[in-house]
Amino acid sequence: MKVYNSSEARQNFETMLNTALKEEVIIERKDGRKFKLIAIPENKSKTSLSDLKKPKQPNVTMDDILQAIKRGRGR
């Protein structure tokens, strides 16, 4: 765990971000409040539009649709 005061954090922001990739980083303000900086892991399973599969077509015939309409109308 690496601890920076707020002044160091401002001056070494890039270094602080790189450190957060490897370990926990704490930023301590003058008033004593502390903040934790952690890296969010990258999502390795990102999908592109070309990776998406086409949706399945339902196995519904025109006759099925007409029968459902008739049932809905009470016939």
N, CA, C, O and CB atoms as a CASP TS submission, in Angstrom:
PFRMAT TS
TARGET T0000
AUTHOR 0000-0000-0000
METHOD Language model
MODEL 1
PARENT N/A
ATOM      1  N   MET     1       0.847  -1.177   0.000  1.00  0.00           N
ATOM      2  CA  MET     1       0.000   0.000   0.000  1.00  0.00           C
ATOM      3  C   MET     1       0.895   1.242   0.000  1.00  0.00           C
ATOM      4  O   MET     1       1.851   1.340   0.769  1.00  0.00           O
ATOM      5  CB  MET     1      -0.965  -0.003   1.227  1.00  0.00           C
ATOM      6  N   LYS     2       0.563   2.172  -0.868  1.00  0.00           N
ATOM      7  CA  LYS     2       1.320   3.421  -0.988  1.00  0.00           C
ATOM      8  C   LYS     2       0.415   4.560  -0.538  1.00  0.00           C
ATOM      9  O   LYS     2      -0.751   4.620  -0.928  1.00  0.00           O
ATOM     10  CB  LYS     2       1.832   3.651  -2.460  1.00  0.00           C
ATOM     11  N   VAL     3       0.946   5.458   0.276  1.00  0.00           N
ATOM     12  CA  VAL     3       0.173   6.594   0.784  1.00  0.00           C
ATOM     13  C   VAL     3       0.776   7.892   0.249  1.00  0.00           C
ATOM     14  O   VAL     3       1.982   8.120   0.345  1.00  0.00           O
ATOM     15  CB  VAL     3       0.146   6.599   2.345  1.00  0.00           C
ATOM     16  N   TYR     4      -0.089   8.737  -0.317  1.00  0.00           N
ATOM     17  CA  TYR     4       0.311  10.057  -0.815  1.00  0.00           C
ATOM     18  C   TYR     4      -0.478  11.103  -0.046  1.00  0.00           C
ATOM     19  O   TYR     4      -1.638  10.881   0.301  1.00  0.00           O
ATOM     20  CB  TYR     4       0.070  10.191  -2.363  1.00  0.00           C
ATOM     21  N   ASN     5       0.151  12.249   0.222  1.00  0.00           N
ATOM     22  CA  ASN     5      -0.660  13.360   0.721  1.00  0.00           C
ATOM     23  C   ASN     5      -1.264  14.052  -0.498  1.00  0.00           C
ATOM     24  O   ASN     5      -0.870  13.771  -1.630  1.00  0.00           O
ATOM     25  CB  ASN     5       0.194  14.368   1.600  1.00  0.00           C
ATOM     26  N   SER     6      -2.209  14.947  -0.275  1.00  0.00           N
ATOM     27  CA  SER     6      -2.934  15.536  -1.407  1.00  0.00           C
ATOM     28  C   SER     6      -2.020  16.323  -2.334  1.00  0.00           C
ATOM     29  O   SER     6      -2.239  16.345  -3.545  1.00  0.00           O
ATOM     30  CB  SER     6      -4.041  16.440  -0.902  1.00  0.00           C
ATOM     31  N   SER     7      -1.008  16.963  -1.785  1.00  0.00           N
ATOM     32  CA  SER     7      -0.063  17.721  -2.610  1.00  0.00           C
ATOM     33  C   SER     7       0.747  16.781  -3.504  1.00  0.00           C
ATOM     34  O   SER     7       0.921  17.053  -4.691  1.00  0.00           O
ATOM     35  CB  SER     7       0.882  18.559  -1.719  1.00  0.00           C
ATOM     36  N   GLU     8       1.244  15.674  -2.939  1.00  0.00           N
ATOM     37  CA  GLU     8       1.982  14.685  -3.731  1.00  0.00           C
ATOM     38  C   GLU     8       1.095  14.064  -4.802  1.00  0.00           C
ATOM     39  O   GLU     8       1.542  13.800  -5.918  1.00  0.00           O
ATOM     40  CB  GLU     8       2.551  13.588  -2.824  1.00  0.00           C
ATOM     41  N   ALA     9      -0.159  13.836  -4.452  1.00  0.00           N
ATOM     42  CA  ALA     9      -1.088  13.225  -5.402  1.00  0.00           C
ATOM     43  C   ALA     9      -1.275  14.115  -6.626  1.00  0.00           C
ATOM     44  O   ALA     9      -1.302  13.630  -7.757  1.00  0.00           O
ATOM     45  CB  ALA     9      -2.443  12.956  -4.730  1.00  0.00           C
ATOM     46  N   ARG    10      -1.402  15.412  -6.396  1.00  0.00           N
ATOM     47  CA  ARG    10      -1.554  16.336  -7.531  1.00  0.00           C
ATOM     48  C   ARG    10      -0.303  16.361  -8.395  1.00  0.00           C
ATOM     49  O   ARG    10      -0.400  16.379  -9.622  1.00  0.00           O
ATOM     50  CB  ARG    10      -1.867  17.752  -7.032  1.00  0.00           C
ATOM     51  N   GLN    11       0.860  16.361  -7.777  1.00  0.00           N
ATOM     52  CA  GLN    11       2.111  16.458  -8.516  1.00  0.00           C
ATOM     53  C   GLN    11       2.479  15.157  -9.231  1.00  0.00           C
ATOM     54  O   GLN    11       3.141  15.185 -10.269  1.00  0.00           O
ATOM     55  CB  GLN    11       3.223  16.855  -7.581  1.00  0.00           C
ATOM     56  N   ASN    12       2.059  14.034  -8.686  1.00  0.00           N
ATOM     57  CA  ASN    12       2.467  12.728  -9.225  1.00  0.00           C
ATOM     58  C   ASN    12       1.269  11.908  -9.676  1.00  0.00           C
ATOM     59  O   ASN    12       1.218  10.700  -9.450  1.00  0.00           O
ATOM     60  CB  ASN    12       3.260  11.947  -8.180  1.00  0.00           C
ATOM     61  N   PHE    13       0.323  12.551 -10.304  1.00  0.00           N
ATOM     62  CA  PHE    13      -0.927  11.878 -10.640  1.00  0.00           C
ATOM     63  C   PHE    13      -0.697  10.648 -11.520  1.00  0.00           C
ATOM     64  O   PHE    13      -1.237   9.581 -11.227  1.00  0.00           O
ATOM     65  CB  PHE    13      -1.865  12.847 -11.342  1.00  0.00           C
ATOM     66  N   GLU    14       0.081  10.771 -12.575  1.00  0.00           N
ATOM     67  CA  GLU    14       0.333   9.654 -13.485  1.00  0.00           C
ATOM     68  C   GLU    14       1.032   8.502 -12.763  1.00  0.00           C
ATOM     69  O   GLU    14       0.673   7.339 -12.951  1.00  0.00           O
ATOM     70  CB  GLU    14       1.180  10.120 -14.678  1.00  0.00           C
ATOM     71  N   THR    15       2.017   8.821 -11.949  1.00  0.00           N
ATOM     72  CA  THR    15       2.726   7.799 -11.177  1.00  0.00           C
ATOM     73  C   THR    15       1.773   7.105 -10.216  1.00  0.00           C
ATOM     74  O   THR    15       1.831   5.890 -10.032  1.00  0.00           O
ATOM     75  CB  THR    15       3.903   8.419 -10.405  1.00  0.00           C
ATOM     76  N   MET    16       0.899   7.893  -9.609  1.00  0.00           N
ATOM     77  CA  MET    16      -0.066   7.359  -8.659  1.00  0.00           C
ATOM     78  C   MET    16      -1.022   6.381  -9.365  1.00  0.00           C
ATOM     79  O   MET    16      -1.353   5.332  -8.812  1.00  0.00           O
ATOM     80  CB  MET    16      -0.859   8.510  -7.990  1.00  0.00           C
ATOM     81  N   LEU    17      -1.462   6.723 -10.579  1.00  0.00           N
ATOM     82  CA  LEU    17      -2.346   5.826 -11.330  1.00  0.00           C
ATOM     83  C   LEU    17      -1.635   4.521 -11.679  1.00  0.00           C
ATOM     84  O   LEU    17      -2.223   3.445 -11.574  1.00  0.00           O
ATOM     85  CB  LEU    17      -2.844   6.513 -12.612  1.00  0.00           C
ATOM     86  N   ASN    18      -0.386   4.612 -12.089  1.00  0.00           N
ATOM     87  CA  ASN    18       0.391   3.409 -12.407  1.00  0.00           C
ATOM     88  C   ASN    18       0.594   2.536 -11.166  1.00  0.00           C
ATOM     89  O   ASN    18       0.554   1.309 -11.250  1.00  0.00           O
ATOM     90  CB  ASN    18       1.755   3.796 -13.006  1.00  0.00           C
ATOM     91  N   THR    19       0.808   3.166 -10.034  1.00  0.00           N
ATOM     92  CA  THR    19       0.967   2.427  -8.791  1.00  0.00           C
ATOM     93  C   THR    19      -0.325   1.701  -8.438  1.00  0.00           C
ATOM     94  O   THR    19      -0.296   0.571  -7.951  1.00  0.00           O
ATOM     95  CB  THR    19       1.382   3.368  -7.651  1.00  0.00           C
ATOM     96  N   ALA    20      -1.471   2.360  -8.687  1.00  0.00           N
ATOM     97  CA  ALA    20      -2.774   1.762  -8.371  1.00  0.00           C
ATOM     98  C   ALA    20      -3.048   0.511  -9.191  1.00  0.00           C
ATOM     99  O   ALA    20      -3.877  -0.311  -8.802  1.00  0.00           O
ATOM    100  CB  ALA    20      -3.882   2.773  -8.603  1.00  0.00           C
ATOM    101  N   LEU    21      -2.365   0.353 -10.320  1.00  0.00           N
ATOM    102  CA  LEU    21      -2.511  -0.870 -11.105  1.00  0.00           C
ATOM    103  C   LEU    21      -1.937  -2.071 -10.375  1.00  0.00           C
ATOM    104  O   LEU    21      -2.377  -3.201 -10.583  1.00  0.00           O
ATOM    105  CB  LEU    21      -1.833  -0.714 -12.458  1.00  0.00           C
ATOM    106  N   LYS    22      -0.949  -1.823  -9.514  1.00  0.00           N
ATOM    107  CA  LYS    22      -0.240  -2.903  -8.834  1.00  0.00           C
ATOM    108  C   LYS    22      -0.632  -3.060  -7.373  1.00  0.00           C
ATOM    109  O   LYS    22      -0.637  -4.170  -6.843  1.00  0.00           O
ATOM    110  CB  LYS    22       1.230  -2.673  -8.926  1.00  0.00           C
ATOM    111  N   GLU    23      -0.959  -1.956  -6.729  1.00  0.00           N
ATOM    112  CA  GLU    23      -1.261  -2.002  -5.297  1.00  0.00           C
ATOM    113  C   GLU    23      -2.242  -0.903  -4.914  1.00  0.00           C
ATOM    114  O   GLU    23      -2.535  -0.002  -5.700  1.00  0.00           O
ATOM    115  CB  GLU    23       0.025  -1.873  -4.472  1.00  0.00           C
ATOM    116  N   GLU    24      -2.729  -0.997  -3.717  1.00  0.00           N
ATOM    117  CA  GLU    24      -3.684  -0.020  -3.205  1.00  0.00           C
ATOM    118  C   GLU    24      -2.984   1.325  -2.980  1.00  0.00           C
ATOM    119  O   GLU    24      -1.854   1.374  -2.493  1.00  0.00           O
ATOM    120  CB  GLU    24      -4.332  -0.525  -1.889  1.00  0.00           C
ATOM    121  N   VAL    25      -3.667   2.404  -3.338  1.00  0.00           N
ATOM    122  CA  VAL    25      -3.127   3.741  -3.142  1.00  0.00           C
ATOM    123  C   VAL    25      -4.084   4.515  -2.236  1.00  0.00           C
ATOM    124  O   VAL    25      -5.293   4.540  -2.464  1.00  0.00           O
ATOM    125  CB  VAL    25      -2.922   4.477  -4.510  1.00  0.00           C
ATOM    126  N   ILE    26      -3.526   5.137  -1.216  1.00  0.00           N
ATOM    127  CA  ILE    26      -4.307   5.959  -0.285  1.00  0.00           C
ATOM    128  C   ILE    26      -3.870   7.406  -0.444  1.00  0.00           C
ATOM    129  O   ILE    26      -2.674   7.697  -0.483  1.00  0.00           O
ATOM    130  CB  ILE    26      -4.126   5.479   1.199  1.00  0.00           C
ATOM    131  N   ILE    27      -4.837   8.314  -0.536  1.00  0.00           N
ATOM    132  CA  ILE    27      -4.554   9.749  -0.598  1.00  0.00           C
ATOM    133  C   ILE    27      -5.077  10.356   0.698  1.00  0.00           C
ATOM    134  O   ILE    27      -6.254  10.218   1.034  1.00  0.00           O
ATOM    135  CB  ILE    27      -5.217  10.430  -1.872  1.00  0.00           C
ATOM    136  N   GLU    28      -4.189  11.026   1.415  1.00  0.00           N
ATOM    137  CA  GLU    28      -4.569  11.601   2.700  1.00  0.00           C
ATOM    138  C   GLU    28      -4.560  13.130   2.607  1.00  0.00           C
ATOM    139  O   GLU    28      -3.558  13.742   2.237  1.00  0.00           O
ATOM    140  CB  GLU    28      -3.614  11.116   3.820  1.00  0.00           C
ATOM    141  N   ARG    29      -5.698  13.724   2.951  1.00  0.00           N
ATOM    142  CA  ARG    29      -5.812  15.183   2.928  1.00  0.00           C
ATOM    143  C   ARG    29      -5.284  15.782   4.224  1.00  0.00           C
ATOM    144  O   ARG    29      -5.063  15.070   5.204  1.00  0.00           O
ATOM    145  CB  ARG    29      -7.273  15.609   2.702  1.00  0.00           C
ATOM    146  N   LYS    30      -5.086  17.083   4.220  1.00  0.00           N
ATOM    147  CA  LYS    30      -4.569  17.775   5.400  1.00  0.00           C
ATOM    148  C   LYS    30      -5.497  17.650   6.599  1.00  0.00           C
ATOM    149  O   LYS    30      -5.048  17.640   7.745  1.00  0.00           O
ATOM    150  CB  LYS    30      -4.343  19.234   5.087  1.00  0.00           C
ATOM    151  N   ASP    31      -6.815  17.552   6.321  1.00  0.00           N
ATOM    152  CA  ASP    31      -7.772  17.452   7.423  1.00  0.00           C
ATOM    153  C   ASP    31      -7.894  16.022   7.956  1.00  0.00           C
ATOM    154  O   ASP    31      -8.715  15.763   8.836  1.00  0.00           O
ATOM    155  CB  ASP    31      -9.136  17.950   6.971  1.00  0.00           C
ATOM    156  N   GLY    32      -7.090  15.089   7.433  1.00  0.00           N
ATOM    157  CA  GLY    32      -7.065  13.721   7.923  1.00  0.00           C
ATOM    158  C   GLY    32      -7.958  12.747   7.163  1.00  0.00           C
ATOM    159  O   GLY    32      -7.855  11.537   7.365  1.00  0.00           O
ATOM    160  N   ARG    33      -8.830  13.248   6.297  1.00  0.00           N
ATOM    161  CA  ARG    33      -9.678  12.336   5.521  1.00  0.00           C
ATOM    162  C   ARG    33      -8.821  11.561   4.535  1.00  0.00           C
ATOM    163  O   ARG    33      -7.858  12.087   3.976  1.00  0.00           O
ATOM    164  CB  ARG    33     -10.796  13.110   4.776  1.00  0.00           C
ATOM    165  N   LYS    34      -9.189  10.299   4.331  1.00  0.00           N
ATOM    166  CA  LYS    34      -8.414   9.436   3.443  1.00  0.00           C
ATOM    167  C   LYS    34      -9.307   8.908   2.332  1.00  0.00           C
ATOM    168  O   LYS    34     -10.503   8.683   2.515  1.00  0.00           O
ATOM    169  CB  LYS    34      -7.776   8.268   4.227  1.00  0.00           C
ATOM    170  N   PHE    35      -8.686   8.717   1.175  1.00  0.00           N
ATOM    171  CA  PHE    35      -9.374   8.212  -0.003  1.00  0.00           C
ATOM    172  C   PHE    35      -8.553   7.072  -0.578  1.00  0.00           C
ATOM    173  O   PHE    35      -7.323   7.119  -0.588  1.00  0.00           O
ATOM    174  CB  PHE    35      -9.594   9.336  -1.061  1.00  0.00           C
ATOM    175  N   LYS    36      -9.244   6.047  -1.056  1.00  0.00           N
ATOM    176  CA  LYS    36      -8.565   4.893  -1.637  1.00  0.00           C
ATOM    177  C   LYS    36      -8.707   4.957  -3.153  1.00  0.00           C
ATOM    178  O   LYS    36      -9.804   5.167  -3.671  1.00  0.00           O
ATOM    179  CB  LYS    36      -9.142   3.555  -1.077  1.00  0.00           C
ATOM    180  N   LEU    37      -7.609   4.776  -3.854  1.00  0.00           N
ATOM    181  CA  LEU    37      -7.593   4.746  -5.306  1.00  0.00           C
ATOM    182  C   LEU    37      -7.305   3.311  -5.734  1.00  0.00           C
ATOM    183  O   LEU    37      -6.263   2.746  -5.405  1.00  0.00           O
ATOM    184  CB  LEU    37      -6.532   5.745  -5.891  1.00  0.00           C
ATOM    185  N   ILE    38      -8.244   2.737  -6.472  1.00  0.00           N
ATOM    186  CA  ILE    38      -8.046   1.374  -6.965  1.00  0.00           C
ATOM    187  C   ILE    38      -8.299   1.356  -8.461  1.00  0.00           C
ATOM    188  O   ILE    38      -9.115   2.121  -8.976  1.00  0.00           O
ATOM    189  CB  ILE    38      -8.980   0.365  -6.232  1.00  0.00           C
ATOM    190  N   ALA    39      -7.602   0.487  -9.142  1.00  0.00           N
ATOM    191  CA  ALA    39      -7.774   0.344 -10.584  1.00  0.00           C
ATOM    192  C   ALA    39      -8.958  -0.574 -10.854  1.00  0.00           C
ATOM    193  O   ALA    39      -9.168  -1.553 -10.138  1.00  0.00           O
ATOM    194  CB  ALA    39      -6.483  -0.209 -11.250  1.00  0.00           C
ATOM    195  N   ILE    40      -9.720  -0.258 -11.876  1.00  0.00           N
ATOM    196  CA  ILE    40     -10.820  -1.112 -12.301  1.00  0.00           C
ATOM    197  C   ILE    40     -10.273  -2.034 -13.373  1.00  0.00           C
ATOM    198  O   ILE    40      -9.751  -1.567 -14.385  1.00  0.00           O
ATOM    199  CB  ILE    40     -12.046  -0.276 -12.826  1.00  0.00           C
ATOM    200  N   PRO    41     -10.387  -3.348 -13.164  1.00  0.00           N
ATOM    201  CA  PRO    41      -9.828  -4.273 -14.157  1.00  0.00           C
ATOM    202  C   PRO    41     -10.543  -4.146 -15.494  1.00  0.00           C
ATOM    203  O   PRO    41     -11.747  -3.897 -15.557  1.00  0.00           O
ATOM    204  CB  PRO    41      -9.919  -5.717 -13.654  1.00  0.00           C
ATOM    205  N   GLU    42      -9.773  -4.323 -16.558  1.00  0.00           N
ATOM    206  CA  GLU    42     -10.348  -4.264 -17.900  1.00  0.00           C
ATOM    207  C   GLU    42     -11.203  -5.489 -18.128  1.00  0.00           C
ATOM    208  O   GLU    42     -10.888  -6.579 -17.650  1.00  0.00           O
ATOM    209  CB  GLU    42      -9.246  -4.159 -18.978  1.00  0.00           C
ATOM    210  N   ASN    43     -12.285  -5.306 -18.860  1.00  0.00           N
ATOM    211  CA  ASN    43     -13.155  -6.414 -19.219  1.00  0.00           C
ATOM    212  C   ASN    43     -12.582  -7.062 -20.475  1.00  0.00           C
ATOM    213  O   ASN    43     -12.673  -6.497 -21.565  1.00  0.00           O
ATOM    214  CB  ASN    43     -14.634  -5.938 -19.443  1.00  0.00           C
ATOM    215  N   LYS    44     -12.003  -8.226 -20.326  1.00  0.00           N
ATOM    216  CA  LYS    44     -11.336  -8.910 -21.444  1.00  0.00           C
ATOM    217  C   LYS    44     -12.328  -9.487 -22.439  1.00  0.00           C
ATOM    218  O   LYS    44     -11.944  -9.850 -23.550  1.00  0.00           O
ATOM    219  CB  LYS    44     -10.443 -10.019 -20.922  1.00  0.00           C
ATOM    220  N   SER    45     -13.598  -9.577 -22.059  1.00  0.00           N
ATOM    221  CA  SER    45     -14.577 -10.197 -22.949  1.00  0.00           C
ATOM    222  C   SER    45     -15.423  -9.156 -23.671  1.00  0.00           C
ATOM    223  O   SER    45     -16.624  -9.351 -23.858  1.00  0.00           O
ATOM    224  CB  SER    45     -15.477 -11.137 -22.165  1.00  0.00           C
ATOM    225  N   LYS    46     -14.812  -8.070 -24.071  1.00  0.00           N
ATOM    226  CA  LYS    46     -15.541  -7.048 -24.825  1.00  0.00           C
ATOM    227  C   LYS    46     -15.973  -7.632 -26.164  1.00  0.00           C
ATOM    228  O   LYS    46     -15.203  -8.318 -26.837  1.00  0.00           O
ATOM    229  CB  LYS    46     -14.667  -5.772 -25.035  1.00  0.00           C
ATOM    230  N   THR    47     -17.197  -7.352 -26.533  1.00  0.00           N
ATOM    231  CA  THR    47     -17.687  -7.854 -27.811  1.00  0.00           C
ATOM    232  C   THR    47     -17.934  -6.686 -28.747  1.00  0.00           C
ATOM    233  O   THR    47     -18.330  -5.598 -28.329  1.00  0.00           O
ATOM    234  CB  THR    47     -18.976  -8.688 -27.624  1.00  0.00           C
ATOM    235  N   SER    48     -17.694  -6.936 -29.999  1.00  0.00           N
ATOM    236  CA  SER    48     -17.986  -5.927 -30.999  1.00  0.00           C
ATOM    237  C   SER    48     -19.293  -6.308 -31.685  1.00  0.00           C
ATOM    238  O   SER    48     -19.815  -7.403 -31.474  1.00  0.00           O
ATOM    239  CB  SER    48     -16.819  -5.795 -32.030  1.00  0.00           C
ATOM    240  N   LEU    49     -19.810  -5.422 -32.487  1.00  0.00           N
ATOM    241  CA  LEU    49     -21.052  -5.701 -33.192  1.00  0.00           C
ATOM    242  C   LEU    49     -20.926  -6.912 -34.096  1.00  0.00           C
ATOM    243  O   LEU    49     -21.893  -7.650 -34.286  1.00  0.00           O
ATOM    244  CB  LEU    49     -21.475  -4.497 -34.000  1.00  0.00           C
ATOM    245  N   SER    50     -19.748  -7.122 -34.653  1.00  0.00           N
ATOM    246  CA  SER    50     -19.558  -8.267 -35.546  1.00  0.00           C
ATOM    247  C   SER    50     -19.548  -9.591 -34.781  1.00  0.00           C
ATOM    248  O   SER    50     -19.740 -10.649 -35.380  1.00  0.00           O
ATOM    249  CB  SER    50     -18.258  -8.111 -36.326  1.00  0.00           C
ATOM    250  N   ASP    51     -19.325  -9.544 -33.461  1.00  0.00           N
ATOM    251  CA  ASP    51     -19.317 -10.760 -32.647  1.00  0.00           C
ATOM    252  C   ASP    51     -20.718 -11.209 -32.248  1.00  0.00           C
ATOM    253  O   ASP    51     -20.911 -12.349 -31.824  1.00  0.00           O
ATOM    254  CB  ASP    51     -18.486 -10.543 -31.406  1.00  0.00           C
ATOM    255  N   LEU    52     -21.683 -10.323 -32.382  1.00  0.00           N
ATOM    256  CA  LEU    52     -23.032 -10.656 -31.953  1.00  0.00           C
ATOM    257  C   LEU    52     -23.690 -11.620 -32.929  1.00  0.00           C
ATOM    258  O   LEU    52     -23.505 -11.523 -34.142  1.00  0.00           O
ATOM    259  CB  LEU    52     -23.872  -9.393 -31.813  1.00  0.00           C
ATOM    260  N   LYS    53     -24.455 -12.544 -32.382  1.00  0.00           N
ATOM    261  CA  LYS    53     -25.143 -13.519 -33.216  1.00  0.00           C
ATOM    262  C   LYS    53     -26.498 -12.966 -33.632  1.00  0.00           C
ATOM    263  O   LYS    53     -27.090 -12.140 -32.937  1.00  0.00           O
ATOM    264  CB  LYS    53     -25.307 -14.863 -32.474  1.00  0.00           C
ATOM    265  N   LYS    54     -26.975 -13.435 -34.773  1.00  0.00           N
ATOM    266  CA  LYS    54     -28.301 -13.043 -35.219  1.00  0.00           C
ATOM    267  C   LYS    54     -29.324 -13.684 -34.302  1.00  0.00           C
ATOM    268  O   LYS    54     -29.134 -14.822 -33.871  1.00  0.00           O
ATOM    269  CB  LYS    54     -28.543 -13.449 -36.698  1.00  0.00           C
ATOM    270  N   PRO    55     -30.408 -12.980 -33.991  1.00  0.00           N
ATOM    271  CA  PRO    55     -31.429 -13.593 -33.137  1.00  0.00           C
ATOM    272  C   PRO    55     -32.127 -14.729 -33.864  1.00  0.00           C
ATOM    273  O   PRO    55     -32.275 -14.711 -35.086  1.00  0.00           O
ATOM    274  CB  PRO    55     -32.457 -12.547 -32.685  1.00  0.00           C
ATOM    275  N   LYS    56     -32.550 -15.709 -33.093  1.00  0.00           N
ATOM    276  CA  LYS    56     -33.266 -16.833 -33.676  1.00  0.00           C
ATOM    277  C   LYS    56     -34.640 -16.387 -34.138  1.00  0.00           C
ATOM    278  O   LYS    56     -35.296 -15.576 -33.484  1.00  0.00           O
ATOM    279  CB  LYS    56     -33.384 -17.988 -32.671  1.00  0.00           C
ATOM    280  N   GLN    57     -35.065 -16.918 -35.260  1.00  0.00           N
ATOM    281  CA  GLN    57     -36.413 -16.663 -35.746  1.00  0.00           C
ATOM    282  C   GLN    57     -37.357 -17.603 -35.010  1.00  0.00           C
ATOM    283  O   GLN    57     -37.060 -18.791 -34.884  1.00  0.00           O
ATOM    284  CB  GLN    57     -36.511 -16.856 -37.299  1.00  0.00           C
ATOM    285  N   PRO    58     -38.490 -17.099 -34.521  1.00  0.00           N
ATOM    286  CA  PRO    58     -39.422 -17.984 -33.821  1.00  0.00           C
ATOM    287  C   PRO    58     -40.081 -18.951 -34.796  1.00  0.00           C
ATOM    288  O   PRO    58     -40.267 -18.634 -35.970  1.00  0.00           O
ATOM    289  CB  PRO    58     -40.492 -17.165 -33.081  1.00  0.00           C
ATOM    290  N   ASN    59     -40.426 -20.114 -34.306  1.00  0.00           N
ATOM    291  CA  ASN    59     -41.083 -21.125 -35.141  1.00  0.00           C
ATOM    292  C   ASN    59     -42.592 -20.903 -35.096  1.00  0.00           C
ATOM    293  O   ASN    59     -43.328 -21.746 -34.583  1.00  0.00           O
ATOM    294  CB  ASN    59     -40.723 -22.571 -34.667  1.00  0.00           C
ATOM    295  N   VAL    60     -43.043 -19.797 -35.618  1.00  0.00           N
ATOM    296  CA  VAL    60     -44.455 -19.444 -35.633  1.00  0.00           C
ATOM    297  C   VAL    60     -44.884 -19.311 -37.091  1.00  0.00           C
ATOM    298  O   VAL    60     -44.246 -18.623 -37.888  1.00  0.00           O
ATOM    299  CB  VAL    60     -44.726 -18.119 -34.832  1.00  0.00           C
ATOM    300  N   THR    61     -45.974 -19.985 -37.412  1.00  0.00           N
ATOM    301  CA  THR    61     -46.475 -19.914 -38.784  1.00  0.00           C
ATOM    302  C   THR    61     -47.580 -18.875 -38.869  1.00  0.00           C
ATOM    303  O   THR    61     -48.071 -18.394 -37.848  1.00  0.00           O
ATOM    304  CB  THR    61     -46.989 -21.296 -39.260  1.00  0.00           C
ATOM    305  N   MET    62     -47.968 -18.532 -40.086  1.00  0.00           N
ATOM    306  CA  MET    62     -49.066 -17.594 -40.303  1.00  0.00           C
ATOM    307  C   MET    62     -50.359 -18.159 -39.717  1.00  0.00           C
ATOM    308  O   MET    62     -51.182 -17.419 -39.178  1.00  0.00           O
ATOM    309  CB  MET    62     -49.239 -17.294 -41.810  1.00  0.00           C
ATOM    310  N   ASP    63     -50.529 -19.480 -39.830  1.00  0.00           N
ATOM    311  CA  ASP    63     -51.715 -20.127 -39.285  1.00  0.00           C
ATOM    312  C   ASP    63     -51.775 -19.957 -37.764  1.00  0.00           C
ATOM    313  O   ASP    63     -52.846 -19.712 -37.209  1.00  0.00           O
ATOM    314  CB  ASP    63     -51.728 -21.619 -39.658  1.00  0.00           C
ATOM    315  N   ASP    64     -50.619 -20.087 -37.087  1.00  0.00           N
ATOM    316  CA  ASP    64     -50.571 -19.885 -35.632  1.00  0.00           C
ATOM    317  C   ASP    64     -51.010 -18.470 -35.269  1.00  0.00           C
ATOM    318  O   ASP    64     -51.748 -18.274 -34.302  1.00  0.00           O
ATOM    319  CB  ASP    64     -49.150 -20.152 -35.094  1.00  0.00           C
ATOM    320  N   ILE    65     -50.567 -17.504 -36.026  1.00  0.00           N
ATOM    321  CA  ILE    65     -50.908 -16.103 -35.760  1.00  0.00           C
ATOM    322  C   ILE    65     -52.403 -15.872 -35.959  1.00  0.00           C
ATOM    323  O   ILE    65     -53.047 -15.221 -35.136  1.00  0.00           O
ATOM    324  CB  ILE    65     -50.096 -15.161 -36.674  1.00  0.00           C
ATOM    325  N   LEU    66     -52.952 -16.400 -37.043  1.00  0.00           N
ATOM    326  CA  LEU    66     -54.376 -16.228 -37.317  1.00  0.00           C
ATOM    327  C   LEU    66     -55.237 -16.901 -36.256  1.00  0.00           C
ATOM    328  O   LEU    66     -56.268 -16.357 -35.859  1.00  0.00           O
ATOM    329  CB  LEU    66     -54.720 -16.783 -38.692  1.00  0.00           C
ATOM    330  N   GLN    67     -54.826 -18.077 -35.793  1.00  0.00           N
ATOM    331  CA  GLN    67     -55.570 -18.762 -34.740  1.00  0.00           C
ATOM    332  C   GLN    67     -55.540 -17.966 -33.443  1.00  0.00           C
ATOM    333  O   GLN    67     -56.550 -17.887 -32.743  1.00  0.00           O
ATOM    334  CB  GLN    67     -55.002 -20.163 -34.510  1.00  0.00           C
ATOM    335  N   ALA    68     -54.392 -17.373 -33.112  1.00  0.00           N
ATOM    336  CA  ALA    68     -54.279 -16.566 -31.896  1.00  0.00           C
ATOM    337  C   ALA    68     -55.178 -15.342 -31.977  1.00  0.00           C
ATOM    338  O   ALA    68     -55.784 -14.949 -30.980  1.00  0.00           O
ATOM    339  CB  ALA    68     -52.823 -16.139 -31.665  1.00  0.00           C
ATOM    340  N   ILE    69     -55.268 -14.740 -33.152  1.00  0.00           N
ATOM    341  CA  ILE    69     -56.142 -13.567 -33.334  1.00  0.00           C
ATOM    342  C   ILE    69     -57.605 -13.978 -33.164  1.00  0.00           C
ATOM    343  O   ILE    69     -58.383 -13.280 -32.514  1.00  0.00           O
ATOM    344  CB  ILE    69     -55.920 -12.920 -34.738  1.00  0.00           C
ATOM    345  N   LYS    70     -57.964 -15.101 -33.745  1.00  0.00           N
ATOM    346  CA  LYS    70     -59.348 -15.584 -33.625  1.00  0.00           C
ATOM    347  C   LYS    70     -59.697 -15.886 -32.169  1.00  0.00           C
ATOM    348  O   LYS    70     -60.785 -15.546 -31.704  1.00  0.00           O
ATOM    349  CB  LYS    70     -59.557 -16.844 -34.490  1.00  0.00           C
ATOM    350  N   ARG    71     -58.776 -16.523 -31.453  1.00  0.00           N
ATOM    351  CA  ARG    71     -59.022 -16.816 -30.026  1.00  0.00           C
ATOM    352  C   ARG    71     -59.183 -15.515 -29.238  1.00  0.00           C
ATOM    353  O   ARG    71     -60.019 -15.424 -28.339  1.00  0.00           O
ATOM    354  CB  ARG    71     -57.861 -17.665 -29.428  1.00  0.00           C
ATOM    355  N   GLY    72     -58.390 -14.533 -29.576  1.00  0.00           N
ATOM    356  CA  GLY    72     -58.470 -13.252 -28.884  1.00  0.00           C
ATOM    357  C   GLY    72     -59.795 -12.528 -29.151  1.00  0.00           C
ATOM    358  O   GLY    72     -60.286 -11.783 -28.303  1.00  0.00           O
ATOM    359  N   ARG    73     -60.346 -12.749 -30.296  1.00  0.00           N
ATOM    360  CA  ARG    73     -61.616 -12.132 -30.651  1.00  0.00           C
ATOM    361  C   ARG    73     -62.802 -12.962 -30.178  1.00  0.00           C
ATOM    362  O   ARG    73     -63.949 -12.539 -30.320  1.00  0.00           O
ATOM    363  CB  ARG    73     -61.694 -11.928 -32.151  1.00  0.00           C
ATOM    364  N   GLY    74     -62.541 -14.127 -29.625  1.00  0.00           N
ATOM    365  CA  GLY    74     -63.605 -14.973 -29.114  1.00  0.00           C
ATOM    366  C   GLY    74     -64.291 -15.811 -30.164  1.00  0.00           C
ATOM    367  O   GLY    74     -65.428 -16.228 -29.944  1.00  0.00           O
ATOM    368  N   ARG    75     -63.683 -16.074 -31.264  1.00  0.00           N
ATOM    369  CA  ARG    75     -64.285 -16.885 -32.330  1.00  0.00           C
ATOM    370  C   ARG    75     -63.785 -18.289 -32.301  1.00  0.00           C
ATOM    371  O   ARG    75     -64.190 -19.105 -33.130  1.00  0.00           O
ATOM    372  CB  ARG    75     -64.012 -16.287 -33.678  1.00  0.00           C
TER
END
